[in-house]
Amino acid sequence: MIYLDHAATTPVREEVRRAIGVALLDGFGNPSSTHQVGRQARALVDRARDQLAAVLHCRAREIVLTGGGSEADNLALRGVARRARGRHLIVSAVEHEAVLETARDLVSEGFELTVLAVDESGRVRPDELVRALRDDTFLVSVMLANNEVGTIQPIAELAAVTKEHSKAYFHTDATQALGKLSLDVDRLGVDLLTVSAHKVYGPKGAGALYVRQGTPIDPLITGGGQERNRRSGTENVPGIVGLGLAAELAEAEREVECHRQAELSRRLTDLIVGQIPGALSTGAKAPDRLPNFTTIAFPGVEGELLLLRLDRLGVCASAGSACSSGSLAPSHVLLAMGLPPALAGAHLRLTVGRQTSPEDVERAAEAVVASVLALQAAAPAV
Ligand SMILES: Cc1ncc(COP(=O)(O)O)c(C=O)c1O
């Protein structure tokens, strides 16, 4: 089996598995309890928060631990909306559903939404953002890197123009960027930033929202007042331990792995595009794309059939986002980038990871080429 779907999720790495095991045993206490068992659990949570704060270059108290990336996105949008003076928010057209659907939901609550268009590589233009900003804009949310095509947004520039032209807060979903890009929140100039553990060899159901000190935000989950009243509920200690360590390790090996993975992705793209007439490499080119992404559209091929064939050949791939799989509708990201719907349907996303070898890439490319050529031969020309 060759797993090339690391943008969907990653296997939990050995060090993290061990740390979670220890946390389950020694950290079973309730971090809010004042006795020694509780204090032991609290120490584990504090350590993980510090590890994450080091990766984000922020203060530990600015981190709200959540049940994953989707919850962090929801907290950013809904939590800031509840305290907002303005009624207008801006998101990009290529956001993950956790942002896009949440923004649409806020419209049903009476807020006004502008969805920013992107260019053919999936990037938002800063001048378009400036045009969309209003006096009553309270939040701008643009992801750091896209989960379907890996396009990296010019976040520092987008955050800077937001601050220059408005009073809005700036949120970025950095779920795909953790372990791939520097997430220094001051350099990025963001007020809110989302991460999730399971994209960096950590457990599912653990994530965090960075909230810059002074950013007004209401909790979505109320109760015992954990996380400085920003997210109630007894802490998921093993998950949090896994998040902290996974983020720390991903950051430590970031440069070496990014270089290695970029080479693998380049080879994968060259091998496939070079052998299939009409194959179209989609998304941005390096350096504006995550190093682990290869995305290619194939004319005359049914996307779902291609994935089935690859699965039979032992290659785990994706048509784009796994989060919306099951739906055959063309992806909103590809359509926003202007890819014709027929091509969007035959879109392949291959995302390499820390265990992917050059041999895996050669074998996967062979499987893709054989499958696409067979499907093209069987399908009527488009
Ligand atoms: C860009 C992006 N945002 C948010 C999420 C949601 O994160 P989670 O699966 O932790 O809820 C994902 C992944 O599924 C993602 O790729």
The ligand as an SDF file (V2000), in Angstrom:
LIG
                    3D

 16 16  0  0  0  0  0  0  0  0999 V2000
   -7.6930   23.6150    5.7970 C   0  0  0  0  0  0  0  0  0  0  0  0
   -8.4400   22.7770    6.7910 C   0  0  0  0  0  0  0  0  0  0  0  0
   -9.1800   23.3720    7.7280 N   0  0  0  0  0  0  0  0  0  0  0  0
   -9.8540   22.6810    8.6500 C   0  0  0  0  0  0  0  0  0  0  0  0
   -9.8220   21.3020    8.6560 C   0  0  0  0  0  0  0  0  0  0  0  0
  -10.6120   20.5800    9.7000 C   0  0  0  0  0  0  0  0  0  0  0  0
   -9.7910   20.1020   10.7200 O   0  0  0  0  0  0  0  0  0  0  0  0
  -10.2930   18.8950   11.6370 P   0  0  0  0  0  0  0  0  0  0  0  0
  -10.3540   17.6900   10.7540 O   0  0  0  0  0  0  0  0  0  0  0  0
   -9.2610   18.7940   12.7220 O   0  0  0  0  0  0  0  0  0  0  0  0
  -11.6340   19.2940   12.1750 O   0  0  0  0  0  0  0  0  0  0  0  0
   -9.0640   20.6270    7.6780 C   0  0  0  0  0  0  0  0  0  0  0  0
   -8.9640   19.1680    7.5940 C   0  0  0  0  0  0  0  0  0  0  0  0
   -9.8270   18.3900    7.5660 O   0  0  0  0  0  0  0  0  0  0  0  0
   -8.3520   21.3900    6.7220 C   0  0  0  0  0  0  0  0  0  0  0  0
   -7.6210   20.8040    5.7740 O   0  0  0  0  0  0  0  0  0  0  0  0
  1  2  1  0
  2  3  1  0
  2 15  2  0
  3  4  2  0
  4  5  1  0
  5  6  1  0
  5 12  2  0
  6  7  1  0
  7  8  1  0
  8  9  2  0
  8 10  1  0
  8 11  1  0
 12 13  1  0
 12 15  1  0
 13 14  2  0
 15 16  1  0
M  END
$$$$
